[in-house]
Amino acid sequence: MTFFANLLQITLELAPWLLLGSAVAGGLHVGLPEGFVARHFRGRGSVLLAVLLGVPLPLCSCGVIPAALGLKRDGASDGATIGFLISTPQTGVDSFLVSAAFLGWPFALFKVGSAALMGMVGGLLADWGTSGTPAPPPAPTCVAPVRRGWRDGLHHAVELLRSIWAWLVLGVFVSAAITTWVPAYALSSLAAGGTWAALLLALVVSVPLYVCATASVPIAAALVGAGLPAGAALVFLMAGPATNVATLGAVGRGLGRRALGIYLGTIVVGSLGLAYLFGQWIPLAGSHAGPHDHGAGVFSYAAAVVLVALLLAFAAADGVQWWAKLRAPGPAALVVSVEGMSCQGCVRKLERTLREEPGISAVTVHLERPRAEVIGAITVERLHALVREAGFRPVA
């Protein structure tokens, strides 16, 4: 029963801040002019602007790869692209608020400042160390009808949660398991063995893995509660979201080996150095290093009910889609490459357009190496037409 009590308490602490952060993200989506980001990531000051706009954006590693490489194809400099790639996945309005709730405001503010600083340093080094030649402009990206109503902001907020729902569930369960079965200060031997040992261990674990900046905060908080140094948790939450095998491969292919070296070196050196400074200067006293019973109010319970309902709806929808694909009859999938998708919202939009077409029995849209796969009675020409109707460009 202790496990379920911890599971409930973590959900109560997570839900209000996660929903608030998602609402703010929806407001940013509606408030920024269409195409504003892509038009301003070039020229003098582009690295600073890329970092300033990237820090609040709620994009994890899966979404930031195509978004950043799309900016590069639109003519953004190498520096702006690298700055965006480093700073964006580490934080975001949702991640910031959840970090503050679980690990305290000093931790959350330091993490935001660290993401911005690392993005600036990496971007400036990339502009200095590479040719920085802008790529030729391609066809328009993610072209959608003008959407500026509150419904569009709400839709974007919900789609944001949908894109990370599985990681959220995993993060909450892992956090509850650590809190329940790892004794308090069981990991304190890492700190006793030296701060750098704990920081390096966190770096080795986090670099190759996909870690969502928001969903992994409860895990980091539980590890701190079990005795892991706060700096190691900071490394986990900085290096993890900014790196994984897919991201490293995409940076190498899209920007070259030199840019990849600058990108990875900035994250490794920056996360270790900044985490060490944090541990020396800012103690984690008074933070929520794990779930605690604070007498959650009505709002926390209401937010938890809404969040759980959304997660169940997302799981059911994905389960139905998986079952349809599993039972789809005979013909092989028809595949078309797609240009212009930059986020999970784009993926959902194209999926909805394709599912509405009579004769299509199963749809899968991939953001990495952007493409759509459909099964059903449909011609290639019609599939290309549907992709264009959704606001993207099919590639033969």
Stockholm file with secondary structure:
# STOCKHOLM 1.0

chainA/1-396         MTFFANLLQITLELAPWLLLGSAVAGGLHVGLPEGFVARHFRGRGSVLLAVLLGVPLPLCSCGVIPAALGLKRDGASDGATIGFLISTPQTGVDSFLVSAAFLGWPFALFKVGSAALMGMVGGLLADWGTSGTPAPPPAPTCVAPVRRGWRDGLHHAVELLRSIWAWLVLGVFVSAAITTWVPAYALSSLAAGGTWAALLLALVVSVPLYVCATASVPIAAALVGAGLPAGAALVFLMAGPATNVATLGAVGRGLGRRALGIYLGTIVVGSLGLAYLFGQWIPLAGSHAGPHDHGAGVFSYAAAVVLVALLLAFAAADGVQWWAKLRAPGPAALVVSVEGMSCQGCVRKLERTLREEPGISAVTVHLERPRAEVIGAITVERLHALVREAGFRPVA
#=GR chainA/1-396 SS CHHHHHHHHHHHHHHHHHHHHHHHHHHHHHHSCTTHHHHTSSSTTHHHHHHHHHTTSCCCHHHHHHHHHHHHHTTCCHHHHHHHHHHTTTCCHHHHHHHHHHHCHHHHHHHHHHHHHHHHHHHHHHHHHSCCCCCCCCSCCSCCCCCCSHHHHHHHHHHHHHHTHHHHHHHHHHHHHHHHHSCTTTTHHHHHTCHHHHHHHHHHHHTTSCCCTTTTHHHHHHHHHTTCCHHHHHHHHHHHHHCCHHHHHHHHHHHCHHHHHHHHHHHHHHHHHHHHHHHHHCCCTTSCCSCCCCCCCHHHHHHHHHHHHHHHHHHHHHHHHHHHHHHCCSSCCEEEEEECCCSHHHHHHHHHHHHTSTTEEEEEEETTTTEEEEEESCCHHHHHHHHHHTTCEEEC
#=GC SS_cons         CHHHHHHHHHHHHHHHHHHHHHHHHHHHHHHSCTTHHHHTSSSTTHHHHHHHHHTTSCCCHHHHHHHHHHHHHTTCCHHHHHHHHHHTTTCCHHHHHHHHHHHCHHHHHHHHHHHHHHHHHHHHHHHHHSCCCCCCCCSCCSCCCCCCSHHHHHHHHHHHHHHTHHHHHHHHHHHHHHHHHSCTTTTHHHHHTCHHHHHHHHHHHHTTSCCCTTTTHHHHHHHHHTTCCHHHHHHHHHHHHHCCHHHHHHHHHHHCHHHHHHHHHHHHHHHHHHHHHHHHHCCCTTSCCSCCCCCCCHHHHHHHHHHHHHHHHHHHHHHHHHHHHHHCCSSCCEEEEEECCCSHHHHHHHHHHHHTSTTEEEEEEETTTTEEEEEESCCHHHHHHHHHHTTCEEEC
//
